Amino acid sequence: MSEQPIPYVNIAAQYAEEREQLLPIIEGVLASGGYVGGDIIEKLEAKLAALCQVKHAVALNSGTDALIFSMRALGIGPGDEVITPPNSFVASTSTIVHVGATPVFADVLPDQNIDPERIAAAITPRTKAIMPVHLTGRIADMDPILDLARQHGLFVIEDAAQSIGSTYRERPAGNLSDAGCFSLHPLKNLNAAGDGGFIATNNDSVAAVARSLRNHGMVDRNTVERFGFVSRMDTLQAAIIDYRLGRLDEITQRRRENAALYRSLLDPRHVFIPPDRQIEFNTYHTFVIQTDRRDALQRHLADQGIGTAIHYPIPIHLQPAAAALGHKRGDFPVTERQAERILTLPVNPSLTVAQIERIAGAVNRFFV
Ligand SMILES: Cc1ncc(COP(=O)(O)O)c(C=O)c1O
């Protein structure tokens, strides 16, 4: 008898666990007739601000708009350079372009996060900000990044889309910069049933500008202070996120247990897994292994019904959309090599111990 497939993600299983509690919440919002704004949003913002230990959380329709609005609010625009890694999801870079600034890439460390020494080498008189990405649920090495920012008078914007609840020296993601930008996309650890995101900030003006930008630039019902957008979080999504926020610790714990089990089972002679640092709390948005035989391993796992993913196979500087930046293969060798070696194994909270043992066993067997 062939074994059941193991999908890379399993959001349907998440819903099956939550259905009984979630349906009455959804019904409550639909029945209330209040679909935009209101108490639910404000209460959620207060909880998100508490989670990130910041003064303000601004609920938005996406992590992408969180990045755009943060940069707009900090006055980043044409003529400015923003330093960011080339191995992220495209939104880290596209948002810099959308505010009219220029993305400047800095290569990454073995753990896939931006390399502070490469940032230092990329700083020019036009640099206005550094945008580290806390990829995979691990926070970038923020101490040297914040030192550089202080020395050069730069803003820091965290792309914290993949790291809700992660900490670095006991400070949570979002609390380590001028603005922390989070995604609540369905694939994230804290997920909406659609798109969502928020900004975490201690900066009153960033919060005020973002609040107005999300709602046509209005500051009250009749005053438009700047031309803005429609980027509010839907009340329905806020209610779903509020419920799931109550489960986040449990979800994170399950992801960390899954990751710990992989670490104990996978043979380090065959796959590289960046070690956890003492100073961090990794929330394992993804569990990434690195091997020269990545493509063959991925096929081997697929043949056994095991779903995997690659985050991300084409570095941003080599995407057609980035042609105008004038990069070529070889410009960011660590990122490029990782793009050929990285493989994301399923780590979602619906996995059982037996499934992880099966996946790890299949990986180990591939190499013998
Ligand atoms: C690193 C990173 N940055 C930005 C984003 C954009 O977030 P969203 O999809 O909510 O716009 C995502 C996720 O999609 C991401 O993973």
Ligand as a Chemical Component Dictionary entry (heavy atoms), coordinates in Angstrom:
data_LIG
# 
_chem_comp.id                   LIG 
_chem_comp.type                 NON-POLYMER 
_chem_comp.pdbx_formal_charge   0 
_chem_comp.three_letter_code    LIG 
# 
loop_
_chem_comp_atom.comp_id 
_chem_comp_atom.atom_id 
_chem_comp_atom.alt_atom_id 
_chem_comp_atom.type_symbol 
_chem_comp_atom.charge 
_chem_comp_atom.model_Cartn_x 
_chem_comp_atom.model_Cartn_y 
_chem_comp_atom.model_Cartn_z 
_chem_comp_atom.pdbx_ordinal 
LIG C1 C1 C 0 10.015 38.430 3.036 1  
LIG C2 C2 C 0 8.684  38.926 2.566 2  
LIG N1 N1 N 0 8.518  40.244 2.343 3  
LIG C3 C3 C 0 7.336  40.750 1.954 4  
LIG C4 C4 C 0 6.241  39.934 1.758 5  
LIG C5 C5 C 0 4.982  40.555 1.256 6  
LIG O1 O1 O 0 3.881  40.320 2.076 7  
LIG P1 P1 P 0 2.402  40.286 1.459 8  
LIG O2 O2 O 0 2.298  39.056 0.608 9  
LIG O3 O3 O 0 1.517  40.226 2.661 10 
LIG O4 O4 O 0 2.200  41.533 0.681 11 
LIG C6 C6 C 0 6.365  38.553 1.979 12 
LIG C7 C7 C 0 5.272  37.585 1.831 13 
LIG O5 O5 O 0 4.515  37.424 0.997 14 
LIG C8 C8 C 0 7.622  38.030 2.379 15 
LIG O6 O6 O 0 7.787  36.725 2.602 16 
# 
loop_
_chem_comp_bond.comp_id 
_chem_comp_bond.atom_id_1 
_chem_comp_bond.atom_id_2 
_chem_comp_bond.value_order 
_chem_comp_bond.pdbx_ordinal 
LIG C1 C2 SING 1  
LIG C2 N1 SING 2  
LIG C2 C8 DOUB 3  
LIG N1 C3 DOUB 4  
LIG C3 C4 SING 5  
LIG C4 C5 SING 6  
LIG C4 C6 DOUB 7  
LIG C5 O1 SING 8  
LIG O1 P1 SING 9  
LIG P1 O2 DOUB 10 
LIG P1 O3 SING 11 
LIG P1 O4 SING 12 
LIG C6 C7 SING 13 
LIG C6 C8 SING 14 
LIG C7 O5 DOUB 15 
LIG C8 O6 SING 16 
# 
